[in-house]
């Protein structure tokens, strides 16, 4: 099984966390290498990543890859529980991707544009969305260890990279103590810490400047 991914990519980190959480064996095809990039282009014309290749079967999109791993390469940690708990994990996974990761990327990618082509209105909208989801998450996470309660799930795999980078792009306000504490727990969790450490050499890629605090 091969994973085509870049260590600094938030969606790649999401899948890596799931793999590390269950100590699932795989070959890491790092996309800073020319050969891996050429292979990815043959597998997926859009060349978006991560991509999981398992016995000739290519799986795309981070949430689907984690679903596939649980179905075909299950480990001791069941990242998507059964029943209503699984529905909550999937719901929060989509919320972290759509309402934390997406506006964070809007802010970051806008900074990489030429100054004359930047979208100040769109960035302001993204920051407003982050303010709103931060407040909602702070209330939702009060009294919880992980996103869905006592168990580390798919939702936490999504939350870790999204909150990690979002706090760099638009800092979580100090008043949101539950959310800030949750982010800190995520960064201390072994599978997350491993993914973060592997990405450290690439922090100069972050166009807003990577803070020293993480």
C-alpha positions as CSV (number, residue, x, y, z in Angstrom):
1,X,0.0,0.0,0.0
2,X,1.4,3.4,-1.1
3,X,0.4,6.9,0.0
4,X,1.2,9.8,-2.3
5,X,1.4,12.8,0.0
6,X,3.4,15.8,1.1
7,X,4.3,16.2,4.8
8,X,3.3,19.8,5.0
9,X,-0.1,19.3,3.4
10,X,-3.0,19.5,5.8
11,X,-5.1,16.9,4.1
12,X,-2.1,14.6,3.8
13,X,-1.5,15.0,7.5
14,X,-5.1,14.0,8.1
15,X,-4.5,10.6,6.5
16,X,-1.1,10.2,8.0
17,X,-2.6,10.6,11.5
18,X,-5.1,7.9,10.7
19,X,-2.3,5.6,9.5
20,X,0.0,6.3,12.5
21,X,-2.9,6.0,14.9
22,X,-3.2,2.3,13.9
23,X,0.4,1.7,13.0
24,X,-0.8,0.7,9.6
25,X,2.2,-0.3,7.3
26,X,2.5,1.7,4.1
27,X,5.1,3.0,1.7
28,X,5.3,6.8,1.9
29,X,5.7,8.3,-1.6
30,X,6.7,11.8,-0.8
31,X,5.8,14.3,-3.4
32,X,8.9,16.4,-3.1
33,X,10.5,13.6,-5.1
34,X,10.3,13.8,-8.9
35,X,9.6,10.0,-9.3
36,X,6.6,10.1,-6.9
37,X,5.2,13.2,-8.7
38,X,5.4,11.5,-12.0
39,X,3.6,8.4,-10.6
40,X,0.9,10.5,-9.1
41,X,0.3,12.3,-12.5
42,X,-0.2,8.8,-14.1
43,X,-2.6,7.8,-11.4
44,X,-4.7,11.0,-11.2
45,X,-4.6,13.6,-13.9
46,X,-5.6,16.4,-11.5
47,X,-2.5,15.5,-9.4
48,X,-4.2,16.4,-6.2
49,X,-3.2,14.6,-3.0
50,X,-3.3,12.6,-0.9
51,X,-3.8,9.4,-3.0
52,X,-3.8,5.9,-1.6
53,X,-2.8,3.1,-3.9
54,X,-3.7,-0.4,-2.7
55,X,-3.2,-3.4,-5.0
56,X,-3.8,-1.3,-8.0
57,X,-6.9,0.5,-6.5
58,X,-6.6,4.3,-6.2
59,X,-8.5,6.0,-3.4
60,X,-8.9,9.8,-3.5
61,X,-10.0,12.4,-0.9
62,X,-8.8,12.2,2.7
63,X,-12.1,11.2,4.4
64,X,-12.7,8.5,1.9
65,X,-9.2,7.2,2.3
66,X,-9.7,6.9,6.1
67,X,-13.1,5.1,5.5
68,X,-11.2,2.7,3.1
69,X,-8.5,2.0,5.6
70,X,-11.0,1.1,8.3
71,X,-12.9,-1.2,5.9
72,X,-9.9,-2.9,4.3
73,X,-7.0,-2.4,6.8
74,X,-8.6,-2.2,10.2
75,X,-6.5,-1.6,13.3
76,X,-7.0,-1.5,17.0
77,X,-8.4,2.1,16.9
78,X,-11.8,2.3,15.2
79,X,-11.8,5.8,13.9
80,X,-15.3,5.7,12.6
81,X,-17.6,4.2,15.3
82,X,-20.9,2.5,14.5
83,X,-24.3,4.1,14.8
84,X,-24.9,7.6,15.9
85,X,-21.3,8.0,17.2
86,X,-20.1,7.4,13.6
87,X,-22.6,9.9,12.2
88,X,-21.2,12.5,14.7
89,X,-17.6,11.7,13.7
90,X,-18.5,12.1,10.0
91,X,-20.4,15.3,10.6
92,X,-17.6,16.9,12.5
93,X,-15.0,15.7,10.0
94,X,-16.9,17.7,7.3
95,X,-17.3,20.7,9.5
96,X,-13.5,20.8,10.2
97,X,-12.7,20.4,6.5
98,X,-15.3,22.9,5.2
99,X,-15.5,25.5,7.9
100,X,-11.9,25.5,9.3
101,X,-9.6,24.1,6.7
102,X,-11.3,25.8,3.7
103,X,-11.3,29.4,5.1
104,X,-7.8,28.9,6.4
105,X,-6.6,27.9,3.0
106,X,-8.4,30.9,1.5
107,X,-6.3,33.2,3.7
108,X,-3.1,31.4,3.0
109,X,-3.5,31.0,-0.8
110,X,-4.5,34.7,-1.1
111,X,-1.2,35.6,0.4
112,X,0.6,33.7,-2.3
113,X,-1.1,35.8,-5.1
114,X,0.5,38.9,-6.6
115,X,-0.5,41.9,-4.5
116,X,-2.6,43.3,-7.3
117,X,-4.7,40.2,-7.5
118,X,-5.5,39.6,-3.8
119,X,-9.1,39.2,-2.7
120,X,-9.4,41.4,0.4
121,X,-13.2,40.9,0.6
122,X,-12.9,37.1,0.3
123,X,-10.2,37.0,3.0
124,X,-12.4,39.1,5.3
125,X,-15.2,36.6,4.7
126,X,-12.9,33.7,5.5
127,X,-11.8,35.4,8.8
128,X,-15.4,36.0,9.8
129,X,-16.2,32.3,9.1
130,X,-13.3,31.3,11.3
131,X,-14.5,33.6,14.1
132,X,-17.9,32.0,14.0
133,X,-16.8,28.4,13.8
134,X,-14.2,29.0,16.6
135,X,-17.0,30.2,18.9
136,X,-19.2,27.2,18.0
137,X,-16.5,24.7,18.5
138,X,-15.5,26.2,21.8
139,X,-19.0,25.6,23.1
140,X,-19.2,22.1,21.5
141,X,-15.9,20.9,22.9
142,X,-16.5,22.1,26.5
143,X,-16.1,19.1,28.8
144,X,-14.9,16.8,26.0
145,X,-11.5,15.3,25.6
146,X,-11.8,14.6,21.9
147,X,-14.2,16.0,19.2
148,X,-16.8,13.3,19.8
149,X,-16.1,12.6,23.5
150,X,-13.8,10.2,25.1
151,X,-12.6,8.4,21.9
152,X,-10.1,9.6,19.2
153,X,-11.9,9.5,15.8
154,X,-12.0,10.6,12.2
155,X,-13.1,14.0,13.4
156,X,-9.9,14.4,15.4
157,X,-7.9,13.4,12.3
158,X,-9.5,16.3,10.5
159,X,-9.4,18.7,13.4
160,X,-5.6,18.4,14.1
161,X,-4.2,19.8,10.8
162,X,-7.1,22.2,10.3
163,X,-6.8,23.8,13.8
164,X,-3.0,23.6,13.7
165,X,-2.7,25.8,10.5
166,X,-5.9,27.9,11.1
167,X,-4.5,29.2,14.4
168,X,-1.4,30.3,12.5
169,X,-3.5,32.1,9.9
170,X,-6.1,33.5,12.2
171,X,-5.4,32.9,15.9
172,X,-8.0,31.3,18.1
173,X,-9.0,34.0,20.6
174,X,-7.7,33.5,24.2
175,X,-11.3,33.5,25.4
176,X,-12.0,30.2,23.6
177,X,-10.3,28.2,26.3
178,X,-12.0,24.9,25.4
179,X,-11.0,25.1,21.8
180,X,-7.4,26.2,22.6
181,X,-7.0,23.3,25.1
182,X,-8.4,20.8,22.6
183,X,-5.8,22.0,20.0
184,X,-3.1,21.6,22.5
185,X,-4.2,18.0,23.3
186,X,-4.2,17.2,19.6
187,X,-0.7,18.5,19.1
188,X,0.5,16.4,22.1
189,X,-1.2,13.2,20.8
190,X,1.5,10.8,19.4
191,X,0.1,10.3,15.9
192,X,-0.5,14.0,15.5
193,X,2.9,15.0,16.9
194,X,4.6,12.6,14.5
195,X,2.9,14.2,11.5
196,X,3.7,17.7,12.8
197,X,7.3,16.8,13.4
198,X,7.7,15.4,9.9
199,X,6.4,18.7,8.4
200,X,8.8,20.9,10.4
201,X,11.5,21.2,7.7
202,X,8.9,22.8,5.3
203,X,7.6,25.6,7.6
204,X,9.3,28.2,5.4
205,X,6.6,27.3,2.8
206,X,3.9,28.9,5.0
207,X,3.5,32.4,3.4
208,X,2.2,34.1,6.5
209,X,5.2,33.0,8.6
210,X,5.2,30.0,10.9
211,X,5.1,30.9,14.6
212,X,7.7,29.4,17.0
213,X,5.0,28.4,19.5
214,X,4.1,25.0,18.0
